[in-house]
C-alpha cells in the first residue's frame, strides 16, 4: 500500500474542504476528526455484523445492488406517471429505462468496504492534522479477532484524544497515532480486503467526496 500517495490525496481533499469551509482553517480540527473516525468505525462494524450475537444473520454486508437513479429503481422511465394514473389524473405508459435496461439497477456496491474506506479517509486526515505522515505501512500482523481490532482502533483513537486534550508530547501522539493507523490497516486485512481493492475504493470515494463539496453536501 502506497501510504505516501494516500496522504497526498487526502491532503488535497482536506484543502478542498477548508476552501469550502474557511472557518476550519487555522483552528484545531483534531477533536471532531477523531469522533468522526469512531462514528465511521461503528458504521463499519455494523456492516460487518460479527458482534450481533443476538441475531441469526451475522454475515458481512459485502454486496448490494445500486438502484438506478434515472428510474428510481422501477425500470420505468415514465415512473412518475404511475401515481397520477392511480389518482385518475393521467394515464401511465411504461417506458423501459435505457440506463438500466428495465432492471431497476445500474451497478453494485460493497457496503463493508465503503464504510472501511470512510474510516481510512478520517485516519489519514488525522495524521495530516498532527503532521505525522512520513512513514511506511508495516503490518503488525496481530492475528487478533476482528472484534478485538475494532476495539483496539476505538481505544487508541480515544487515547489519542486525551493525549491531545492534555497537551501530550508529540512522541506520545505519534506513537498512539501509528497504533490507530496500523490497527486500522490490519483490520482491513482481517476483513478480507486486498490492498489494491482498498486503494481503488479509497480513490473512488475520494472523488465522490470532492464532488460533494462542489454540490454543497
C-alpha positions in Angstrom: 0.0 0.0 0.0 1.4 3.4 -1.0 0.7 5.4 2.1 2.6 8.5 0.9 0.3 8.8 -2.1 -2.8 8.3 0.0 -1.7 11.0 2.4 -1.1 13.4 -0.6 -4.5 12.6 -2.0 -6.2 13.1 1.4 -4.4 16.4 1.9 -5.9 17.6 -1.4 -9.4 16.7 -0.2 -8.8 18.4 3.2 -7.7 21.5 1.4 -10.9 21.4 -0.7 -13.0 21.1 2.4 -11.2 24.0 4.1 -11.7 26.1 1.0 -15.5 25.4 1.2 -15.5 25.8 5.0 -12.9 28.6 5.7 -13.9 28.7 9.3 -11.9 25.5 9.8 -8.7 27.0 8.7 -6.2 27.8 11.4 -8.2 26.1 14.2 -7.8 22.8 16.0 -9.7 20.2 14.0 -8.5 17.1 15.7 -11.3 16.5 18.1 -14.1 16.3 15.5 -11.9 14.2 13.2 -11.3 11.7 16.0 -15.0 11.5 16.8 -15.8 11.1 13.1 -13.4 8.2 12.8 -15.1 6.5 15.7 -18.5 7.0 14.1 -17.3 5.5 10.8 -15.8 2.6 12.7 -19.2 1.9 14.3 -20.8 2.1 10.9 -18.2 -0.3 9.5 -18.8 -2.7 12.4 -22.5 -2.5 11.7 -21.9 -3.7 8.1 -19.5 -6.4 9.4 -22.3 -7.7 11.8 -20.0 -10.1 13.6 -20.8 -8.6 17.0 -24.5 -9.1 16.6 -24.6 -12.3 18.7 -28.4 -11.8 19.3 -29.0 -12.2 15.5 -29.1 -15.2 13.3 -27.8 -13.0 10.5 -24.2 -12.2 11.2 -22.9 -12.3 7.6 -21.0 -9.2 6.5 -22.7 -6.9 4.0 -20.3 -7.1 1.1 -22.8 -7.0 -1.8 -25.7 -4.7 -2.6 -27.3 -3.7 -5.9 -27.4 0.0 -6.6 -30.8 1.5 -7.5 -30.9 3.2 -10.9 -31.1 6.9 -10.4 -32.9 7.5 -13.7 -35.9 5.4 -13.0 -35.7 5.3 -9.2 -35.4 1.5 -9.2 -38.6 1.0 -11.1 -37.2 0.1 -14.5 -39.7 2.6 -16.0 -38.5 6.0 -17.2 -42.2 7.1 -17.0 -42.5 6.0 -13.4 -43.6 9.5 -12.3 -46.9 9.0 -14.1 -47.8 5.9 -12.0 -49.2 7.8 -9.1 -51.0 10.3 -11.3 -52.7 7.5 -13.2 -53.7 5.9 -9.9 -55.3 9.1 -8.8 -57.2 9.4 -12.1 -55.2 12.4 -13.2 -53.3 10.8 -16.1 -52.5 7.6 -17.9 -49.4 5.7 -17.4 -47.4 4.3 -20.3 -44.5 2.0 -19.4 -41.2 3.2 -21.0 -38.3 0.9 -20.4 -35.4 2.7 -18.7 -32.5 2.8 -21.1 -30.0 3.3 -18.3 -30.7 0.0 -16.6 -32.5 -1.8 -19.4 -35.6 -2.1 -17.2 -33.8 -3.9 -14.4 -34.1 -1.1 -11.9 -30.4 -1.4 -11.0 -27.3 0.1 -12.6 -24.5 -1.3 -10.5 -23.4 -2.9 -7.3 -21.5 -1.9 -4.2 -19.7 -3.3 -1.2 -21.1 -1.6 1.9 -18.5 -3.0 4.2 -15.6 -1.9 2.0 -17.2 1.6 1.6 -17.5 2.1 5.3 -13.9 0.9 5.8 -12.5 3.4 3.4 -14.5 6.1 5.1 -12.6 5.2 8.2 -9.4 5.3 6.2 -10.2 8.8 5.0 -10.5 10.2 8.5 -7.5 8.2 9.8 -5.3 9.8 7.1 -6.8 13.2 7.8 -5.9 12.9 11.5 -2.3 12.1 10.6 -2.2 15.3 8.4 -3.7 17.3 11.2 -1.0 16.1 13.6 1.7 16.4 10.8 2.5 12.7 11.3 2.5 11.1 8.0 6.1 10.3 7.0 6.3 6.6 7.4 5.6 3.4 5.6 3.0 0.8 6.3 4.3 -2.1 8.3 1.7 -4.6 9.2 1.7 -5.6 12.9 0.3 -9.0 11.9 -1.6 -9.1 15.1 -3.8 -12.0 14.0 -6.3 -10.7 16.5 -10.0 -11.4 16.2 -11.9 -8.9 14.1 -13.9 -7.6 17.1 -10.6 -7.0 19.0 -9.2 -4.9 16.2 -12.3 -2.8 16.0 -12.0 -2.2 19.8 -8.2 -1.5 19.5 -8.8 1.2 16.9 -11.5 2.7 19.1 -9.3 2.6 22.2 -6.2 4.1 20.5 -8.4 6.8 19.0 -9.7 7.7 22.5 -6.2 7.6 23.9 -5.0 10.0 21.2 -7.9 12.3 22.0 -6.8 12.5 25.6 -3.1 12.9 24.7 -4.2 15.9 22.6 -6.5 17.4 25.2 -3.8 17.1 27.9 -1.1 18.6 25.7 0.8 15.3 25.5 4.2 15.2 24.0 4.5 14.8 20.2 6.2 11.4 20.7 3.2 10.1 22.6 0.8 11.4 19.9 3.0 9.9 17.2 3.1 6.5 18.8 -0.6 6.4 19.5 -1.5 7.6 16.0 0.6 4.9 14.4 -1.2 2.4 16.6 -4.5 3.8 15.3 -3.4 3.5 11.7 -1.6 0.2 11.9 -4.5 -1.5 13.7 -6.9 0.0 11.2 -4.9 -1.3 8.3 -4.7 -4.7 9.9 -8.5 -4.6 10.4 -8.8 -4.2 6.6 -6.7 -7.3 6.1 -8.8 -9.2 8.7 -12.0 -8.2 6.9 -10.6 -9.9 3.8 -9.7 -6.9 1.7 -6.8 -6.8 -0.7 -4.7 -3.6 -0.6 -5.4 -3.0 -4.3 -9.1 -3.3 -3.6 -8.8 -0.8 -0.6 -6.9 1.7 -2.7 -9.3 1.6 -5.6 -12.3 2.0 -3.2 -10.5 4.9 -1.4 -9.8 6.8 -4.7 -13.4 6.2 -5.9 -14.8 7.6 -2.6 -12.3 10.4 -2.6 -13.7 11.5 -6.0 -17.2 11.4 -4.6 -16.1 13.5 -1.6 -14.7 16.2 -3.9 -17.9 16.2 -5.9 -19.9 16.5 -2.7 -18.0 19.7 -1.7 -18.9 21.2 -5.0 -22.6 20.3 -4.7 -23.0 21.7 -1.1 -23.3 18.3 0.5 
